[in-house]
């Protein structure tokens, strides 16, 4: 496969981003919001894979967001070649299978990216993609290992094995989200990377791996695409056949089982912005350590994240708080506990 073939970006936009409530909601999830820049997370994801090396993206998403996706991508000149609207969520492995089939199932390389991550150093990301391509062309499945800067327990890890090409290593093993002491040991050892959920492989190599390790999933996705309804560039896979696919992540279904799996370790300013604490950590802050956005007045206030999309927030004499106001909802909690927002949203559903 010549290097001149453009890489097809595959943007996974099915997530709901519940940990960023109240700004992120089912009708307007995290990837549709401008949280870290003037552009939305989806727009930033699409624009980091544009130019002569890349084809127009394939987006896999929820049908209720189809119009938003079109508007947002059109606004940054990154219109999709197809938007696959899943009739139900089945996790990442089937979503990527739908995209691989839509891409023609051949030798085209697919760059699989979640729609709601931040990458500050796009040049480093492109260099990692370039390093991976010879192995991708040879049929390897490649993942990108994020250089860890802390013993995070919220991410899976990849143990980096021997180098098999310049900048590319064999994956020794995938590690589940670890306990604190295991995470500290892995970071100290220096041979583990965070699993950022970004992948690069040929469409045919991925479908062949599914055929080996998840044949039921492959056949359900093939049947759903064979019966798909087309509306312009929108694709609606058949709901009844897609529902027969097992629900599984690409890590479990394929990457942990396949033979030729490689990792490109890369330091590229990556964050999954998985919580309000994570957003505070990567946001521009004032001299008092506050990150604020919207109509905010803060006096004698330090190390807070304060955001409003409407009402004015006024704060005096407080420290280490997260305060987020959106519509009629206000979230207040101490910094360091933002992972518990998920508990809050579950409690509110029960009310």
N, C-alpha and C positions, 0 to 999 in steps of 0.2 A: 504493500500500500504506500504510494508516494506521499511525501510530507505535504504536498500541495493540496491534498484533500482537506477541505475545511472541517474543523471540529464542530460538532453539533452540541450547543449548550442545552441541557435538560434541567429545567428549573422546577423543583418540587414545591408546590405552593398549597399543600393540603392542610397545613398545620393551623391550629386555632390560637396559639399563643396565650393560653389562659393565665399564665403567671404574670402577664403584664396587664391584667385587669386593673383599673376600669377603662384604660384607653383601648386595649385590645379586647374585642368582643367577637362573637361568632359572625356578625354581619360585616365587621371591619377588623379582621385579625391583624396581628403584629406586622406581617410582611407588607400590608397595605398602608402602614403608617410611616410618617417621617419622624423617626426617633433620634437619629444620630447625625442627620444632615438635612439639607433642604429637600433632597430626594427621599422617596420611600425606600424601605428595605428591598422591595421587589425591584424597583428601578436601579438601585445600586448593584444588585445581583446581576441584572441583565446587562448593564453597561460595562461591568468588568469582564464580560466575555463578548465584546464587539470588536469589529475590525476585520482585516482581510483574512486572518487565520480562523475566523469563526463564521459559521452559517447562522441564519436566523434561529432563535431558540424554539424549543418545544417546551410548553408549560403544561404540567399536570396539576389540576386544581379542582376545587369544589365548584359545582355549577352556579351557586349563588354569587360567586365572585367574578363571573365571566366578563361582565361589562367593565368592572373596575380594572381587571387585568388588561383588557384592550386599551382603555383610556390611559392607564399609567405607562404602558409600554410604548404606545403611540407618542406620548408626550416627550419621551427621551429618544425617539428614533430607533427603538429596538423591538419593532412589532414581531410577534411570534409567527413562525411558519405553521404551527398548529397548536391549539389549546385543547388538551384532552380533559374532558370534564367527567371525573369519576362519579359513577352512580352511588358509590359508598366508599368509605375509607377502608383500605386493606393493608395499610402500612407501606413501607418504601419498596420492598422487593416487587410486588405486583405493579406499583405505579411506574417503576423504572422499566418493567417488562412492556407495559403499554407504550412507553416512549420509544423503546428499542424497536418495537414492531412498526410504530408510526414512522420511524426514521428509515424504514426499509429493511431492517434486520440484516444488513450487509456489513461491509468493512468500515463504514463511517465510525469515527471515534465519537463517543458521547462523553461530555463533561457534565457530570451529575452534581448539582448544587442545591442545597436547601435555599429557599427564597428569603430567609430572615436572618442571615449571618452578616457580620461585619468583617471586611478584610481591608485594613488600612494600607498595606503595602502591596498594591496590585502588581507592580513590577516583579516582586518576589514570587507572587502567585503565578504569573506568566512564565517566569524562569523555571518554576517547578513543573509546570505543564510541559514545557519544552524538554526538560530532562526526562520526563516520563514517556514521551511519545515513541522513542524506539522500542521500548518494551511493550507498549500498547499495540504497536503495529505487529509485534511478534505474537500477539494473542494473550498477553498478561492482563490481569485485572489489577488496576492500580488505585490505591487510596493515598490521601495526603495526611501525613502525621504532623500535628501541630506541636512545635517546640513548647514544652510546658514551662510556665513561669511560676507555678504554685502547685501544691499537692491537692488539686481539685478532686473532690469525691463525686461531683455531678457529671463527670465525663467518663466514657470508656477509654481504655488505653490500648496502644499497639506496641508490642515489643519489637524493636527494630533489629533484624537479623543481618546477615552478611551482605556486603555491597555486591550487586550483580551487574550494575552499569553505573556510569558516573552520576552520583546524586540519587541513585535508586537502590533500595535494599529489599531483600526478601522479608516478608512478614514472618517473624518467629511465632507469634501468637497474638490473639486478641484477648483483652482482659475486660471483664465486666466492670461496671462502676465499682470502685474499690472502697474499702474502709479507709479511714484517715491514716492509720499506720502503714497500710499497704501502699497508699498513694505516696506517702512520704518516702518510703523505701524505693519505689519505682523512680521517683524524680531524682532522688539522691544517686541511684545507680547510673543515671544518665543515658540509659538505652531504651527508654520508653517515651512515646509521644502520645498526645491526646488524639482520640479518634474524632475528627471534625465532621465526618459524614459527607466528605466531598470525594468523588470517584471519577476515574477516567478509564474507559475501556471501549473496545470495538463492540458494536451492537451484536454482531454474530457471536463474539466470545461470551458475552453476558447471557444471551439466549441459550447457547450451548451448555453453559454452567447450570442454568435453570433446568434444562433437559436432563442433566445428570443428577441434580440434587433436589429439585422441586418440580418434578414433571407435572403434577396436578395443577400447580400454579401456572406453569407455562401453557398448558392446554386450555385452562379457563381464560387466560388473558388472550390467547390466540382466537378462541371462539368469540370472546366479547368484542375483539377488534374486527373480526370477519363480519359480524352483524352490526357494527357501529353505524350510527346515524351521523351524517355530515351536514353541517350548516356553515357554509363558507369555510373558514379555517378551523371552526370548532368541530370537535369529534366527541360523540356521545357513545362510549362503549355500551354494549348490551347489558342491561342491569341484571337480568336473571343469570346469565352465564358468568358475569364478573363476580356475582355473589358466591359462586361455587369455589372461587379461589381461596386458599388458605390465607390468613392475614399474618404476615411475617416481615421482619426487617431484612434489608439486603445483607446485613452483617450475619444474622443467623442463617438465612436461607442459602447464601452463596459464599460470602467472603471467608467465613470461618471453616468452610469445607473444601473449597477449591484448591487445586494443586499450585497453580502459578499465580500467586498473589504477592504483589510488591507494594512497598510504601516509599513515598518521597517525603523525607523529613523537611519541614519548611517553617521558617519563622516569618510570618506575614501580617502581624497585627490582627490576628483572628479573634473574634468573640461570637458566641452564639446569642448574645444579648438575652440570656435565658431568665433574667430576673431584673427587678428595679435596681438591686445592688450592682449587678453586672453593668447596667446602663450608667450608673453613677461612676463606676470605675473607669469607663472609657469616655465620659463626657468632659467637655471643657468646664473648668471650675473657676470660680472667682478666688480672690485672695483669702477668703475664709473657708475654702473647700466646698462651697455650695455650687451645685449644678442646677440652674433654674431655667424654665422655659414657660413663656406665657405671662400673664398679668400677676407678677409676684413682687411683694414688698417684704424684705427681710432685714431686721435690725438685730444686732447682737446675736446672730445666728451662725452656727458653724457646722460644716460637714453634712449638709442636708441635700437631698434630691427633691426638688419642688417643681411640679409641672401642672399647668392648667390649660385646658383648651377653651375656657370661657370665664368662669367666675374668678374674681381676684382672691388671691391667697395672701394673707398678712401674717407674719410670724415675728415674735419677739422673744429673745432669750432662750432659744431652744438649740439642741445639738443632736446630731446623728439620727435624724428622722427622715423617713420617706413620706412625702405628702403629694398625692396625685388626685386632681379633680377633673372629672370628665362628665359632662352632662349633669345629671342629678346625683352622681355618685362621687364620694370622696373616700380615698384610702389613706389611712394614717398608720404607720407602724415603725418600729425602730429599725435603723439600718442593721443589716446582718440577718434579718428574719424574713426577707422578701420571698424566699422559697415557700413560705407558708401562705402566700396569696392563693395557691391552689386549694388549700383547706377552706379558705374563706369562700371561694366561688362554689365549692361543693356544699358548704353550709347554707349559702344563699339559695341554691337550687332546691334544697329540702324545705325551705320556709314556705 
